[in-house]
């Protein structure tokens, strides 16, 4: 959702384009006064993505937004409560073929429901949604999406589970008022990912106290990590570091992430601090590098293709990543440096001798054999 004043057409459009560039498929814009509605009339035809008008209190602004050409509405049942006004908007939206999201929010729940249930409980949120749905359905409007957002993670998850068991409309997921990162990110992921992994949810929004571009980026990344969206950006995996690491993994991973993101490479990259287990642990990554004694092992799909000096690790990783994207895995494997795997194997053997086998494989094999054979 944009944070600019909607009447500021150029500023709002700039943010819409930034959000779209970060992965947002839909952008919500507030329509809170006449000037905002007028701004929408200029914003919508120039937007790269569909625009949803966010409406509170004044139903006539929903009508004005429709006239401005928006592709959908979000209505808050907590502050537009008059049945006749809701139905007027629904009829107009139906005539224009526009969807409506019933956006229930624990922080703005109808006071009558608060009194009835004693709190913004999951049952109260779902009842609010059901009442609004009934108003819409009574005028034969069924192009509906529902959200029941709560700032409490457990209540949010329970609300959506109850809603999913109660109605058969698409659901929009979100933890409302999650706050600034990193806590806001953790809250949002905890709630949204839990539900997505249960098969609940059709669209999502991170509600962060931050630049909205960070919301779009986080939402896109979550969907990519869950395998629900084709990767559009970098996925960097890295070991947490330990006493076996031969380099400052945090420093190398940070530098690699910065360089790869600037290059806009949509691949999975691994940065590992140890050549003993690194390539094996990260063999599913498209490309990666593991630190040895003074040098790095550059690998593609677990196979070492180059051995480079430690101070060239990030540059070599970026160079090979670009070639991998342009040429493909098989082509880059075919260009593997001669003896790279043999050199890497020698480095690993040397480190095992110096540091010991992290997995105690040799010792454990002997112990397993002894137990299996018995007396």
PLY file of the C-alpha trace (Angstrom):
ply
format ascii 1.0
element vertex 375
property float x
property float y
property float z
element edge 374
property int vertex1
property int vertex2
end_header
0.00 0.00 0.00
1.27 3.46 -0.85
2.14 5.93 1.90
2.08 9.09 -0.20
-0.75 11.59 -0.33
-2.93 10.36 -3.19
-3.46 13.92 -4.39
0.30 13.95 -5.09
-0.07 12.13 -8.40
3.59 12.04 -9.41
4.80 11.04 -5.96
2.20 8.31 -5.68
2.94 6.99 -9.15
6.66 6.88 -8.36
5.89 4.73 -5.34
3.54 2.50 -7.33
6.29 1.85 -9.87
8.77 1.13 -7.09
6.34 -1.33 -5.51
5.73 -3.05 -8.83
9.47 -3.29 -9.36
9.84 -4.95 -5.95
7.28 -7.61 -6.84
3.85 -6.17 -5.97
1.13 -7.46 -8.31
-1.57 -5.16 -6.91
-1.24 -1.81 -5.13
-3.74 -0.32 -2.69
-4.09 3.46 -2.50
-6.10 5.41 0.03
-9.04 7.45 -1.15
-9.85 9.58 1.86
-11.04 12.84 0.31
-12.17 14.42 -2.94
-8.62 15.41 -3.91
-7.52 11.79 -3.48
-10.32 10.57 -5.74
-9.29 13.12 -8.35
-5.70 11.93 -8.03
-6.80 8.37 -8.70
-8.29 9.46 -12.00
-4.78 10.41 -13.14
-2.92 7.58 -11.38
-4.93 4.58 -12.57
-4.35 4.92 -16.33
-0.60 5.39 -15.77
-0.13 2.56 -13.27
1.76 -0.62 -14.24
-0.42 -2.73 -11.92
-4.10 -2.81 -10.87
-5.06 -0.20 -8.28
-7.36 -0.92 -5.34
-9.01 2.04 -3.63
-8.93 1.88 0.17
-12.20 3.29 1.50
-13.08 4.25 5.07
-16.15 6.05 6.48
-17.39 7.76 3.30
-19.19 5.48 0.86
-19.39 8.24 -1.74
-15.61 8.11 -2.07
-16.00 4.49 -3.12
-18.35 5.65 -5.87
-15.88 8.37 -6.84
-13.05 5.83 -6.95
-15.07 3.61 -9.26
-15.63 6.58 -11.54
-11.87 7.26 -11.41
-11.29 3.83 -12.94
-9.85 1.76 -10.09
-9.74 -2.01 -10.57
-11.17 -2.87 -7.15
-12.29 -1.62 -3.74
-11.45 -2.38 -0.15
-14.32 -1.61 2.22
-13.95 -1.64 6.00
-17.12 -3.02 7.64
-16.06 -1.39 10.90
-16.57 2.15 9.69
-18.99 1.89 6.75
-21.87 0.23 8.56
-25.03 1.45 6.85
-26.52 -1.41 4.85
-28.06 0.79 2.18
-24.76 2.57 1.50
-22.87 -0.72 1.20
-25.46 -2.00 -1.26
-25.27 1.16 -3.37
-21.50 0.65 -3.71
-21.96 -3.05 -4.47
-24.46 -2.37 -7.25
-22.15 0.16 -8.86
-19.15 -2.18 -8.54
-21.19 -5.00 -10.08
-22.15 -2.82 -13.03
-18.46 -2.02 -13.63
-17.25 -5.59 -13.04
-15.10 -4.63 -10.05
-14.27 -6.88 -7.06
-14.65 -5.80 -3.45
-12.47 -6.87 -0.56
-14.29 -7.00 2.75
-11.43 -5.79 4.93
-12.22 -6.66 8.54
-9.66 -5.27 11.00
-9.45 -6.01 14.72
-8.51 -2.40 15.41
-11.64 -0.95 13.81
-14.25 -3.59 14.56
-17.89 -2.56 14.82
-18.49 -1.54 18.46
-21.65 -3.66 18.59
-19.62 -6.78 17.82
-17.04 -5.77 20.41
-19.76 -5.53 23.02
-21.31 -8.81 21.94
-18.07 -10.84 21.95
-16.18 -8.91 24.62
-13.11 -8.46 22.41
-11.90 -8.52 18.84
-11.98 -12.31 18.93
-11.77 -14.55 15.86
-15.48 -15.17 16.19
-16.17 -11.42 16.19
-14.02 -10.83 13.12
-15.65 -13.64 11.19
-19.14 -12.47 12.14
-18.28 -8.99 10.85
-17.20 -10.51 7.53
-20.32 -12.66 7.32
-22.61 -9.67 7.88
-20.91 -7.71 5.10
-21.02 -10.69 2.77
-24.74 -11.03 3.37
-25.32 -7.38 2.40
-23.36 -7.89 -0.81
-25.01 -11.18 -1.71
-28.46 -9.65 -1.21
-27.81 -7.47 -4.25
-26.35 -10.42 -6.14
-22.75 -9.30 -5.68
-20.34 -12.22 -5.29
-17.01 -10.96 -6.65
-15.72 -10.85 -3.10
-12.43 -11.33 -1.27
-12.19 -11.36 2.53
-9.56 -10.43 5.12
-9.78 -10.68 8.91
-6.57 -9.04 10.06
-5.37 -8.97 13.65
-2.16 -7.74 15.27
-2.01 -10.82 17.50
-0.52 -13.73 15.56
-2.50 -16.50 17.25
-5.77 -14.60 16.85
-4.97 -13.81 13.23
-4.27 -17.46 12.39
-7.36 -18.68 14.25
-9.53 -16.06 12.54
-8.49 -17.14 9.06
-8.84 -20.82 9.88
-12.37 -20.20 11.13
-13.15 -18.06 8.09
-11.81 -20.71 5.70
-14.11 -23.27 7.32
-17.08 -20.90 7.11
-17.06 -19.27 3.67
-15.94 -20.15 0.14
-14.50 -16.85 -1.06
-10.83 -15.96 -1.73
-8.90 -14.79 1.33
-6.41 -11.96 1.68
-3.85 -12.60 4.44
-2.09 -10.12 6.66
-0.98 -9.34 10.19
-2.16 -5.80 10.79
0.02 -3.22 12.54
2.97 -5.63 12.61
5.39 -2.77 13.31
8.89 -2.03 12.01
11.41 -4.68 10.94
12.79 -6.99 12.08
9.95 -7.75 14.54
7.30 -6.79 11.99
8.78 -9.16 9.45
8.87 -12.00 11.95
5.25 -11.43 12.97
4.07 -11.27 9.38
5.95 -14.39 8.32
4.76 -16.30 11.38
1.11 -15.64 10.57
1.09 -15.60 6.79
3.43 -18.55 6.22
1.55 -20.70 8.72
-1.68 -20.24 6.78
-0.15 -20.55 3.32
1.41 -23.86 4.31
-2.07 -25.03 5.30
-3.42 -24.07 1.88
-5.25 -21.02 3.23
-4.92 -17.67 1.45
-4.97 -16.23 -2.06
-3.26 -12.85 -1.72
-1.02 -11.38 0.98
0.25 -8.09 2.33
3.00 -7.32 4.84
1.90 -4.37 6.99
5.22 -2.90 8.12
6.12 0.42 9.67
8.67 0.94 6.93
9.09 1.92 3.31
6.26 0.06 1.53
8.80 -1.23 -0.99
10.14 -3.35 1.89
6.62 -4.78 2.27
6.47 -5.80 -1.38
9.98 -7.22 -1.33
9.29 -9.27 1.79
6.01 -10.60 0.43
7.59 -11.60 -2.86
10.48 -13.31 -1.14
8.16 -15.24 1.18
6.17 -16.59 -1.77
9.37 -17.52 -3.58
10.83 -19.28 -0.53
7.60 -21.24 -0.10
7.68 -22.27 -3.76
4.43 -20.42 -4.48
5.94 -18.02 -6.96
8.68 -18.27 -9.56
11.88 -16.71 -8.29
12.33 -13.14 -9.47
15.15 -12.14 -7.17
18.22 -13.44 -5.41
17.97 -16.25 -2.87
21.18 -16.25 -0.88
21.75 -19.05 1.59
24.71 -19.03 3.94
25.96 -21.05 6.88
25.61 -19.38 10.29
29.39 -19.67 10.74
31.22 -21.60 13.41
34.73 -22.22 14.72
35.53 -24.21 11.59
34.98 -21.25 9.26
38.09 -20.11 7.42
36.75 -16.62 6.64
34.37 -14.05 8.10
31.22 -15.62 6.66
29.05 -12.66 7.62
31.31 -10.23 5.79
31.60 -12.40 2.68
27.85 -13.17 2.58
26.96 -9.49 3.00
29.33 -8.43 0.22
28.08 -11.21 -2.06
24.45 -10.34 -1.46
25.04 -6.67 -2.24
26.91 -7.44 -5.46
24.43 -10.06 -6.66
21.38 -7.95 -5.89
22.86 -5.01 -7.78
23.39 -7.36 -10.72
19.70 -8.37 -10.44
20.39 -12.09 -10.71
17.40 -14.33 -9.94
19.32 -17.40 -8.75
20.01 -19.30 -5.54
23.52 -18.67 -4.25
25.30 -20.30 -1.31
28.11 -18.79 0.76
29.72 -21.40 3.03
32.51 -20.87 5.52
34.00 -24.34 5.30
35.14 -26.38 2.31
34.80 -29.66 4.20
31.02 -29.74 4.28
30.03 -26.56 2.41
29.63 -27.81 -1.18
27.77 -30.90 -0.03
25.43 -29.04 2.30
24.64 -26.49 -0.43
24.63 -28.82 -3.43
21.07 -27.79 -4.37
22.10 -24.16 -4.85
22.60 -22.94 -8.40
26.03 -21.65 -7.51
28.10 -21.09 -4.40
31.48 -20.62 -2.84
33.08 -22.28 0.17
36.13 -20.96 1.99
39.27 -23.02 2.33
42.71 -22.13 3.64
43.40 -18.88 1.84
41.18 -19.66 -1.13
37.61 -20.38 -2.13
36.02 -23.31 -3.88
33.51 -22.07 -6.45
30.88 -24.71 -7.15
27.85 -25.14 -9.41
25.17 -27.61 -8.28
27.66 -29.04 -5.77
30.50 -29.53 -8.28
33.64 -27.44 -7.84
34.47 -25.60 -11.07
37.08 -23.10 -9.92
39.46 -22.51 -7.03
40.21 -18.83 -6.45
42.25 -16.73 -4.00
40.35 -15.71 -0.87
40.40 -12.00 -1.73
38.79 -12.74 -5.12
35.93 -14.90 -3.83
33.11 -12.41 -4.19
34.28 -11.11 -7.57
34.66 -14.67 -8.89
31.25 -15.61 -7.57
29.62 -12.62 -9.28
31.45 -13.31 -12.54
30.47 -16.97 -12.62
26.89 -16.20 -11.57
26.45 -13.85 -14.52
27.81 -16.47 -16.90
25.57 -19.12 -15.34
22.46 -17.01 -15.94
23.50 -16.27 -19.52
24.76 -19.72 -20.54
23.08 -22.28 -18.27
24.32 -24.97 -15.88
25.59 -27.52 -18.40
27.60 -24.95 -20.32
29.31 -23.68 -17.19
30.05 -27.18 -15.92
31.67 -27.88 -19.29
33.96 -24.90 -18.67
35.09 -26.13 -15.25
38.81 -25.52 -14.69
41.01 -28.56 -15.07
41.91 -30.21 -11.76
39.57 -27.90 -9.81
37.87 -30.81 -8.06
41.21 -32.50 -7.30
42.59 -29.30 -5.78
39.42 -28.86 -3.74
39.58 -32.46 -2.52
43.17 -31.94 -1.37
42.14 -28.80 0.52
39.35 -30.69 2.24
41.65 -33.54 3.27
44.16 -31.07 4.69
41.50 -29.29 6.74
40.12 -32.56 8.06
43.62 -33.48 9.22
44.07 -30.10 10.90
40.58 -29.57 12.34
39.18 -33.06 12.52
36.20 -34.51 10.72
33.22 -32.35 11.67
30.87 -35.28 11.10
33.17 -37.85 12.74
32.48 -40.06 9.73
35.54 -42.32 10.02
35.11 -42.82 13.75
31.39 -43.43 13.45
31.81 -45.95 10.63
34.08 -47.99 12.86
31.67 -47.79 15.79
28.69 -48.73 13.64
30.54 -51.73 12.22
31.56 -52.87 15.69
27.98 -52.72 16.98
26.59 -54.44 13.89
29.06 -57.33 14.09
28.63 -57.87 17.81
30.74 -60.36 19.71
0 1
1 2
2 3
3 4
4 5
5 6
6 7
7 8
8 9
9 10
10 11
11 12
12 13
13 14
14 15
15 16
16 17
17 18
18 19
19 20
20 21
21 22
22 23
23 24
24 25
25 26
26 27
27 28
28 29
29 30
30 31
31 32
32 33
33 34
34 35
35 36
36 37
37 38
38 39
39 40
40 41
41 42
42 43
43 44
44 45
45 46
46 47
47 48
48 49
49 50
50 51
51 52
52 53
53 54
54 55
55 56
56 57
57 58
58 59
59 60
60 61
61 62
62 63
63 64
64 65
65 66
66 67
67 68
68 69
69 70
70 71
71 72
72 73
73 74
74 75
75 76
76 77
77 78
78 79
79 80
80 81
81 82
82 83
83 84
84 85
85 86
86 87
87 88
88 89
89 90
90 91
91 92
92 93
93 94
94 95
95 96
96 97
97 98
98 99
99 100
100 101
101 102
102 103
103 104
104 105
105 106
106 107
107 108
108 109
109 110
110 111
111 112
112 113
113 114
114 115
115 116
116 117
117 118
118 119
119 120
120 121
121 122
122 123
123 124
124 125
125 126
126 127
127 128
128 129
129 130
130 131
131 132
132 133
133 134
134 135
135 136
136 137
137 138
138 139
139 140
140 141
141 142
142 143
143 144
144 145
145 146
146 147
147 148
148 149
149 150
150 151
151 152
152 153
153 154
154 155
155 156
156 157
157 158
158 159
159 160
160 161
161 162
162 163
163 164
164 165
165 166
166 167
167 168
168 169
169 170
170 171
171 172
172 173
173 174
174 175
175 176
176 177
177 178
178 179
179 180
180 181
181 182
182 183
183 184
184 185
185 186
186 187
187 188
188 189
189 190
190 191
191 192
192 193
193 194
194 195
195 196
196 197
197 198
198 199
199 200
200 201
201 202
202 203
203 204
204 205
205 206
206 207
207 208
208 209
209 210
210 211
211 212
212 213
213 214
214 215
215 216
216 217
217 218
218 219
219 220
220 221
221 222
222 223
223 224
224 225
225 226
226 227
227 228
228 229
229 230
230 231
231 232
232 233
233 234
234 235
235 236
236 237
237 238
238 239
239 240
240 241
241 242
242 243
243 244
244 245
245 246
246 247
247 248
248 249
249 250
250 251
251 252
252 253
253 254
254 255
255 256
256 257
257 258
258 259
259 260
260 261
261 262
262 263
263 264
264 265
265 266
266 267
267 268
268 269
269 270
270 271
271 272
272 273
273 274
274 275
275 276
276 277
277 278
278 279
279 280
280 281
281 282
282 283
283 284
284 285
285 286
286 287
287 288
288 289
289 290
290 291
291 292
292 293
293 294
294 295
295 296
296 297
297 298
298 299
299 300
300 301
301 302
302 303
303 304
304 305
305 306
306 307
307 308
308 309
309 310
310 311
311 312
312 313
313 314
314 315
315 316
316 317
317 318
318 319
319 320
320 321
321 322
322 323
323 324
324 325
325 326
326 327
327 328
328 329
329 330
330 331
331 332
332 333
333 334
334 335
335 336
336 337
337 338
338 339
339 340
340 341
341 342
342 343
343 344
344 345
345 346
346 347
347 348
348 349
349 350
350 351
351 352
352 353
353 354
354 355
355 356
356 357
357 358
358 359
359 360
360 361
361 362
362 363
363 364
364 365
365 366
366 367
367 368
368 369
369 370
370 371
371 372
372 373
373 374
